[in-house]
Amino acid sequence: MIGDFETLDNDTRESHLLRNNIGLWDIFDCIERSGGNQDTAIKKAKYNSFENLLNEYSRIEYLVFNSKNAHDWFCEDHPEIVRLGTPKIVRLQSSSGSNGWFNGGEDWSLFFKSIGIEYQ
């Protein structure tokens, strides 16, 4: 079961994710921002190699993006992976504190339930 990660320490979060075969990986290797922490402040970005990730971990079933921007950037930069249809590409609402319409992670909960993982 995956619960309210905000209340957990990092070691507990990591163990929950690993127990459920979930890995975290950022789409960017590095970025430059011009003031602020918002996506709109990103001016230069170097992508991580999704090709290498998928070659090394060929059993990945889903790439789940934690925002519209991350999803759109990935799709723009990796159309060949999107065309393959595997792994499945899923965009969920951003869990960022600046996202006022997150609605308590309802779409996250529905997604995890659809793949057999309880999420609260």
C-alpha positions as CSV (number, residue, x, y, z in Angstrom):
1,M,0.0,0.0,0.0
2,I,1.2,3.5,-0.8
3,G,0.0,6.1,1.6
4,D,0.4,9.8,2.4
5,F,4.1,10.3,1.4
6,E,4.2,13.8,2.8
7,T,4.2,12.4,6.4
8,L,6.9,9.8,5.7
9,D,10.6,10.0,6.0
10,N,12.7,9.4,2.9
11,D,13.8,5.8,3.9
12,T,10.1,4.8,4.4
13,R,9.1,6.4,1.1
14,E,11.8,4.5,-0.7
15,S,10.9,1.2,0.9
16,H,7.2,1.6,-0.1
17,L,8.2,2.4,-3.7
18,L,10.6,-0.5,-3.9
19,R,8.1,-3.0,-2.4
20,N,5.7,-2.0,-5.1
21,N,8.3,-2.1,-8.0
22,I,8.1,1.6,-8.5
23,G,11.1,3.6,-9.5
24,L,11.5,7.4,-9.6
25,W,13.5,9.1,-12.4
26,D,13.7,12.7,-13.5
27,I,13.2,13.6,-17.1
28,F,16.1,16.1,-16.8
29,D,19.7,15.4,-16.1
30,C,20.3,19.1,-15.3
31,I,18.5,22.4,-15.9
32,E,19.1,26.2,-15.7
33,R,16.4,28.4,-14.2
34,S,16.1,32.1,-14.4
35,G,14.5,32.9,-11.0
36,G,11.8,30.9,-9.3
37,N,11.1,27.3,-9.0
38,Q,8.3,27.1,-11.5
39,D,8.5,25.1,-14.8
40,T,8.2,28.4,-16.6
41,A,11.6,29.5,-15.1
42,I,13.4,26.6,-16.9
43,K,15.6,28.1,-19.6
44,K,18.0,25.4,-20.5
45,A,17.5,21.7,-20.0
46,K,19.4,18.5,-20.7
47,Y,17.3,15.4,-20.9
48,N,18.2,12.1,-19.2
49,S,18.5,9.3,-21.7
50,F,15.2,7.4,-21.7
51,E,16.6,5.1,-24.4
52,N,19.3,4.0,-22.0
53,L,16.8,3.6,-19.1
54,L,14.5,1.5,-21.2
55,N,17.3,-0.6,-22.6
56,E,18.7,-1.3,-19.1
57,Y,15.2,-1.9,-17.6
58,S,13.3,-3.5,-20.4
59,R,10.5,-4.7,-18.2
60,I,9.2,-1.1,-17.5
61,E,5.5,-1.2,-18.1
62,Y,4.6,2.5,-17.5
63,L,6.2,5.9,-17.7
64,V,4.1,8.0,-15.4
65,F,4.6,11.8,-15.5
66,N,3.9,14.0,-12.6
67,S,2.7,17.0,-14.6
68,K,1.4,18.1,-18.0
69,N,4.7,19.9,-18.7
70,A,6.9,16.9,-18.0
71,H,4.6,14.7,-20.1
72,D,4.6,17.2,-23.0
73,W,8.4,17.7,-22.8
74,F,8.9,14.0,-22.9
75,C,6.5,13.4,-25.8
76,E,8.1,16.3,-27.8
77,D,11.7,15.0,-27.2
78,H,11.0,11.3,-27.6
79,P,8.3,10.8,-30.3
80,E,9.8,7.4,-31.2
81,I,9.1,6.0,-27.7
82,V,5.6,7.4,-27.7
83,R,4.9,5.8,-31.1
84,L,6.0,2.4,-29.8
85,G,3.2,2.4,-27.2
86,T,5.3,0.4,-24.8
87,P,5.9,1.3,-22.1
88,K,2.5,2.9,-21.7
89,I,2.7,6.7,-21.2
90,V,0.5,8.1,-18.4
91,R,0.1,11.7,-17.3
92,L,-1.2,12.5,-13.8
93,Q,-1.8,15.7,-12.1
94,S,1.2,17.4,-10.6
95,S,1.6,16.8,-6.9
96,S,3.5,20.2,-6.6
97,G,2.4,22.4,-3.7
98,S,1.8,25.1,-6.2
99,N,-0.9,23.0,-8.0
100,G,-4.1,24.3,-6.4
101,W,-6.3,21.8,-8.3
102,F,-4.5,18.6,-7.3
103,N,-7.8,17.3,-5.7
104,G,-6.0,15.1,-3.2
105,G,-4.4,12.8,-5.7
106,E,-7.6,11.2,-7.0
107,D,-6.2,10.4,-10.4
108,W,-3.0,9.0,-8.7
109,S,-5.3,6.8,-6.6
110,L,-7.3,5.6,-9.6
111,F,-4.1,4.8,-11.6
112,F,-2.5,2.8,-8.8
113,K,-5.7,0.9,-8.2
114,S,-5.9,0.1,-12.0
115,I,-2.5,-1.6,-11.7
116,G,-3.3,-3.4,-8.5
117,I,-1.6,-1.1,-5.9
118,E,-3.6,0.5,-3.1
119,Y,-2.9,4.2,-2.8
120,Q,-4.4,6.5,-0.1
